[in-house]
Amino acid sequence: MGFFSFLDPALNFVFGPLLNLPPFWSILIISFIISVIIVLVYKFCTNQKVMKELKDETKALQKQMKELKDNPSKAMEVQKKAMQTNMQYMMKSMKPTLITFIPIILIFGWLQAHLAFVPILPDQDFSMTIEFDKGVSGNIIAEVPSGIELSGPSSKEISDSKVVFTMRGKEGVYKSPPVEFTVDSKTYSKPVIITSEPEYVQPFLSVKDGIVKSITTSNEKMKILNIFGWKLGWLGTYIILAIVFSMILRKLLRVY
């Protein structure tokens, strides 16, 4: 989560227990909680009487526009008024949006750190792929910390701008020291977490120093929801659930 990583303990305390549930239920509960917060903030940070009036006025103007299909000039006047009314509605909606923006970004960062990828399991083969800039040649040497074993040679020739190392390890956080790769006396590091818990280091590491382009660990993307063969991760699942919850909550709480 970068700059806001110091808030990880608080978010782990609040949402961490949900990680013991299947991923879909974790996202469903979090989506519901966020939707409730957003709807309540919206309700109490806006003048609902004014918001209802603006919404009703917009609907009335849209109805007029449909009735004025045969009168383009008059329809344009009504459309202009509808746009002005809609703009007033949007401006009054900005305050609750700004209030909820940062908390939601923090929660999204937490979700990305826990439910975007499948963790690397103990004693399970995984790989690290090093991609090079065009024209880079020679050998690359891999060095793994205690607890991780390489499957195959530790030195490989760079071919087709890519080298793949396969390895496996015991449960642990391998950040100090991490897995290291040496090319032309230059060393590159890639941390890895091996665990049965929903935790991992972001798989993709961008380097782009003229020699190495990137280092990628083989964590698979987590698929949480399958809709007619369309497999969604945490973000797609959240968006669908949040839309449904928001519509229901707004209707139940009479939020305009």
N, C-alpha and C positions, 0 to 999 in steps of 0.2 A: 504493500500500500504506500510505499515511498515515504513522503513527508509526514503522513499521518500514521505511520507504523507504531508510534508510541501509544496509540489508542487501541492497539490489538488486544491487550489484556482485558479491557473493558468490554469490547465486542465479543471476545471469547467467553467471558463470563455470562453475557446476556444470551448469545446465540449458540455458544458451544454445545450445550446439551442437545440441541436439535440435530447435530451431526451424527448422533447415535441412531437417528431414524433413517429410513430409506431416503435418498436424495429428493425424490418427488415430494414427500411429505415435509421435508425441511423447507423446500422452496415454497410450498403451498402455505405453510404457517407464516413464514417470513413475508411473503407477498400479502397475506391478510393483515399482518401487523402494520406493515408500511402503508397499506391502503387505508386502514382505519386512521392512522396518524395524519396522513395527507388530507383525508376528507374532513376530519375534525378541525385541523388547522385552517383549512379553506373555509369551513362553516363559521368559525369564530373570528377570523381575521378579515372577513368581508361583510358588508352590509347586505344581508340576504334579501331584504325587501327590494333594494335597488337592483341587485343582481337578477332577481326574478323579473322585475319590470323590464330590464334590458333584454333578457332572454325572450320574454313574451313579445316585446316590440320587434326583435329580430325575426321571430317566427311570423309575425303579422306582416312584416315587410316582404319576407320571402314569399308569402302567400299572394300578396299583391303583385309581385313580379311575375308570378305564373299566370295571373289573370290579365296581365298587360302584354302578353306575347304579341298582340296585333298592334301595339302602340309603343314602338321602340324608344322614342324620345322620353315618354313618360316612365317607361320601365327603367331607363338609365338613371333618371332622377331618384326613383325609389331604390335602385341598387346602390347609388352613392350614399343615400341616407342609411341603408342597411349596413354598409361598410363602416360608416362612422359609428353607428351603434355598437357594432361588433368590436370595433377598436376600443371603445369605452369599456366594454365588458372585459376584454383582454388586459387592458391597463389595470383595472381593478383586481384582476387575478394575479398580478405580478407579485404582490406582497406575500401571499402564502407560498407561492412558487419559490421565492427567494429564501423564505424561512426554512423550507424543507429540503432545499437543494443540497447543502453540504452534508447533513446527516445521511441522505440517500446515497450520495457519492461514497461516503465512508462505508456504508453497508455493502454497496456494490463492490468496493475494493476487497472487503472481507470475503464476500461470496466468490470473487475471482480467485482468491488465495486458497479456497477450500473446496469448491465444487466445480471448478472449470476442467480439471484433469483427474484422471485416475492415478492414485499414488503407485509408486514402485514398491512391490511387496518384497519382504525378506526372502532370500534364496530364489528369486525370480530373475531370469535373464532380462537384461535391458541393454540398450545401446546408447552411445553418444556419437552423433554425426558432426564432423567438422567440415565445413565448406570453405573453400579457398577462392581467392581472386584468380582470374584466368592467368595462366603463365607461371603460377607458383609450382615448383617441383621440389623433389628431394624426399626426405623421410620425416615422419612425425613420430615422436616417442610419447607414450602414455605412461603416467605414473599414478597409481591408485593408493589411497590411504589404507592403513590396516583395517580389515573388516570387509574390504572389497577385493575381489579377484578378477583378473582379466581372463577372458576365454579366447586364447590365441596369443600371438606374439605381441609384445609391448611396442615394437617398432614396425611401422608400415610405410610403404611407398605411397606418395600422393599421386593419385590417378584420377583423371576426369574431374579435377577440382574438388574431390570429396574423399574422405576417409571415414570408415565406420569402425568403432571399437565396441565389442560386446563384452559385458561383464555381469557379475552378480555379487550380492553382498548381504551381510547381516544387518539387522535392524539398527538404525542409528542416523544421526545427523552429521553428514560429512561436509562441514563448512570450513573447519580449521583442523587439519588440512583438507582441502577439497581434492577432486580429481584434477590432475594437471596434464597439459600437453605442451611439448616443446618442439618448436620448429625454428631452425636457423638460430639457435641459442636464445630464442625468445619464448617465454613460458606464458601459457594461458590457463586460467583456472575456471572450473565449473563446479559449484557446490551441488550436492544431491542429498535428498532425504529418502531413506528406505524405511518404510513403515506400513503397517496395516491400517493406520489411522488416516482420516481424510486430510492429509498434509503433504506438501510437496514444494520444491523450489520451482519457480516459473521455468518451464522447459527450454524456452528459446532465449539465447543470449546473443545479442548483436555485438559484433566486434568492429568490423570494417576498418582495419588499420593498414590496408594495402596487402596484407598477407592472408589473414583469416577473416572471412566474412561473418561466420556465425558458428555457434556450438549449440546443438539441440539434443536434449535428452528425450528418450522415446516414451514419455508419458502419453497415453491415449487421451483424447478429449472425452469428457464424461457426457454421455447422452442420457437425458433424464425423462424426456417425454417423446413418445412416438405417435405422430398423428398421420394416419394413412401412409405410413412409410417415410414420413418426413421427420427425421430425428432431431430433436432440439436439445441444446445445452441449457445451462441454468438461466441465461439471459432471455432466450426465447420463451422458455417455460414461465419465467417471471412475468414477462410482458403480457402473455395471454391471461394468466391468472389475475394479474393486477387490473387489467381492463374489466374482467368479469366482476371482481370484487368491488371495484370503484363504481360500476354501474349500479350494482345492487345496493351498496351503502348509500350512495347519493339519493337513490329513490326512497330507501327506508328512512333516512335522516332528513329528507326534503332539502337537499343542498342544491343550489342553482348555480 
